[in-house]
């Protein structure tokens, strides 16, 4: 009788534990060569523990107070064979009240697991980032500056938003992150077709890149120019036109510019970064020591690009505006942010989705960049290319 009573009490405790458990409301998997992100969303915070296992490589995440459900089951179906880091996703009950998520890995990774508070359209999120373990890239070998070589101009193209952060949403449902990626890819193709120019993308897929990391990438590539592409929304749907922005040392040039900079800088909160990571390389990137000269160069190239864009679209402002955009804070790379049009304006949203208009837009940006470097040629021999 005593044994039976204990068994009844134990069953009651276990049942109580499951009664308090919750199901995840959504799961998302964002693969890329840079890193793969898994997002687990719930109505309340998810307690968790995680550890790695070798031979074969695995990452184990125990989700406390979580029970089986459709969202968790759907995670494995989102995995594709070409994911750079994950070979398989397995989910099962580890013990009462604890679901175990096992990621079978293709290679050793550096995991980062962290929680995010509810924000905008998202509830509580548990984020699992899988970063490659790799050696520091070797410095490029210098080439002799001889007559048969000429200066290669490197342009870093930054497609705004991505992954967890969709950016602005148009009236017809267009997402800013999709528009900017399409434009960035076309812009890269156009720049690569130019003599003595090459382009690199800060992201080439639907995944989130923290703002400071976009700057770090551009500096690692020794870019000569950083161009961030956006298609934002405004509180008034009739707002229209293209704009070009540069960084400001002394506040925003207008209330709208200040509002827009805050909105763009909030991308890190929406996309989700691990604020507990203290990376000195990121911190150094945002320290302004000799910014004035770089901002002056940014204003020059911004005016050149704005002039060309004005030939194909209405300008929201006829001059380059300035504000404290985090993504423009490279201390040594001229950087501009191009608001291609207002996705919140139904007419402009339609144009932004038109391949023909996209081509005209990127042609204008390329023409502006070329006009700037024709007038202000680079002299430093950092990157050289052979004459044809």
MOKA-V989704 format. One record per pair of residues at least 24 apart in sequence whose ideal C-beta (glycine too) atoms are under 6 Angstrom apart, sorted by the first residue. I is the first residue (numbers start at 1). J is the second residue. D is the distance in whole Angstrom. If there is no record, write none. Layout:
i=(I,I)
j=(J,J)
d=(D,D)
//
This chain:
i=(14,17,17,21,21,21,23,23,24,24,26,27,27,27,29,30,30,31,32,32,33,35,35,35,36,36,36,37,38,39,39,40,41,41,42,43,44,45,46,48,50,57,57,58,58,59,59,60,61,62,62,63,64,66,85,85,108,112,114,116,119,127,143,145,148,149,149,150,150,151,152,152,152,152,153,153,153,154,154,154,154,155,155,155,156,156,156,156,157,157,157,157,157,157,158,158,158,159,159,159,160,160,160,162,162,162,162,163,163,164,164,164,165,165,165,165,168,168,168,170,170,171,172,174,174,174,176,176,179,179,180,183,183,184,186,186,187,190,190,196,208,210,210,211,211,211,212,212,214,215,215,216,218,218,219,222,223,225,226,226,226,227,228,228,229,230,231,231,231,231,232,233,233,234,234,237,239,240,240,240,240,241,241,241,242,242,242,242,242,243,243,243,244,244,244,244,244,244,245,245,246,246,246,246,246,246,247,247,248,248,248,252,253,253,257,257,258,261,261,261,264,265,286,289,291,294,297,298,298,298,301,301,302,304,304,304,305,305,308,308,308,309,312,312)
j=(96,96,97,65,67,97,67,69,71,72,71,71,74,75,78,163,207,83,205,207,84,129,130,131,85,86,130,129,128,125,127,126,123,125,124,123,124,124,126,126,113,105,108,102,104,103,111,102,101,98,100,99,98,99,109,130,133,274,274,272,269,272,384,381,387,384,386,196,387,378,196,383,384,385,197,224,373,198,223,224,383,191,199,225,200,218,223,226,184,187,188,199,201,227,202,214,228,184,203,229,228,229,230,203,206,207,208,207,208,208,271,272,208,267,270,271,232,233,343,343,349,346,349,343,349,353,231,343,231,352,229,229,358,229,358,362,362,362,366,385,271,268,273,268,326,327,282,285,327,285,330,285,330,333,330,382,333,334,330,333,335,336,327,337,338,339,340,341,343,352,339,343,344,342,344,344,342,314,342,345,348,314,315,316,309,313,315,340,341,316,317,339,302,305,306,320,336,338,321,337,298,299,302,320,322,336,295,328,322,323,324,323,321,322,321,323,323,323,324,325,325,326,329,331,331,334,334,334,335,336,334,372,336,368,371,372,365,368,364,367,368,364,360,364)
d=(5,5,4,5,4,6,6,3,4,5,5,5,6,4,4,5,4,4,5,4,6,6,6,5,5,6,5,5,4,6,6,4,5,5,5,6,6,5,5,6,5,4,5,6,6,4,5,5,4,5,5,5,5,5,6,5,5,5,4,5,6,5,5,4,6,4,6,6,6,5,6,4,6,4,5,5,6,6,5,5,6,5,5,5,6,4,4,5,5,5,6,5,5,5,4,5,4,4,6,6,6,6,4,5,6,6,5,4,3,5,5,5,5,5,4,4,5,4,5,4,4,5,6,6,5,6,5,6,5,5,5,5,6,6,6,5,4,5,5,6,4,6,5,5,4,5,4,6,6,5,5,6,6,6,6,6,5,5,6,5,4,6,5,4,6,5,5,6,4,6,6,6,3,6,6,5,5,6,5,5,6,4,5,3,5,5,6,6,6,5,6,4,4,6,4,5,6,6,5,4,4,5,5,6,5,6,5,4,4,5,6,4,5,5,5,4,6,4,5,5,6,5,5,6,6,6,4,4,5,6,5,4,5,4,5,4,6,3,4,5,4,5,5,5)
//
